[in-house]
Amino acid sequence: MRARFCLGFSEQIDLEIDAPNLQFLSSNWLMGRKPIIGHLCQPDEDGICREVLIHPYKVNCIISLD
């Protein structure tokens, strides 16, 4: 299941991540320190929603958009 989340860094990034909810993210990625992999919700200047890999310790907060 793919859900949309807003990840907080020095600037906001909206990602689509294969996760059903925040509880799943917390127990499977943030607590395990595995990287978060997703796709940008908005296309870049080339019209492509790029794939993104982020290490959890870089994230300040996550907000569910769905």
Stockholm file with secondary structure:
# STOCKHOLM 1.0

chainA/1-66         MRARFCLGFSEQIDLEIDAPNLQFLSSNWLMGRKPIIGHLCQPDEDGICREVLIHPYKVNCIISLD
#=GR chainA/1-66 SS CCEEEEEESSSEEEEEESCSSHHHHIIIIITTTCCEEEEESSCCTTSCCCEEEECGGGCSEEEECC
#=GC SS_cons        CCEEEEEESSSEEEEEESCSSHHHHIIIIITTTCCEEEEESSCCTTSCCCEEEECGGGCSEEEECC
//
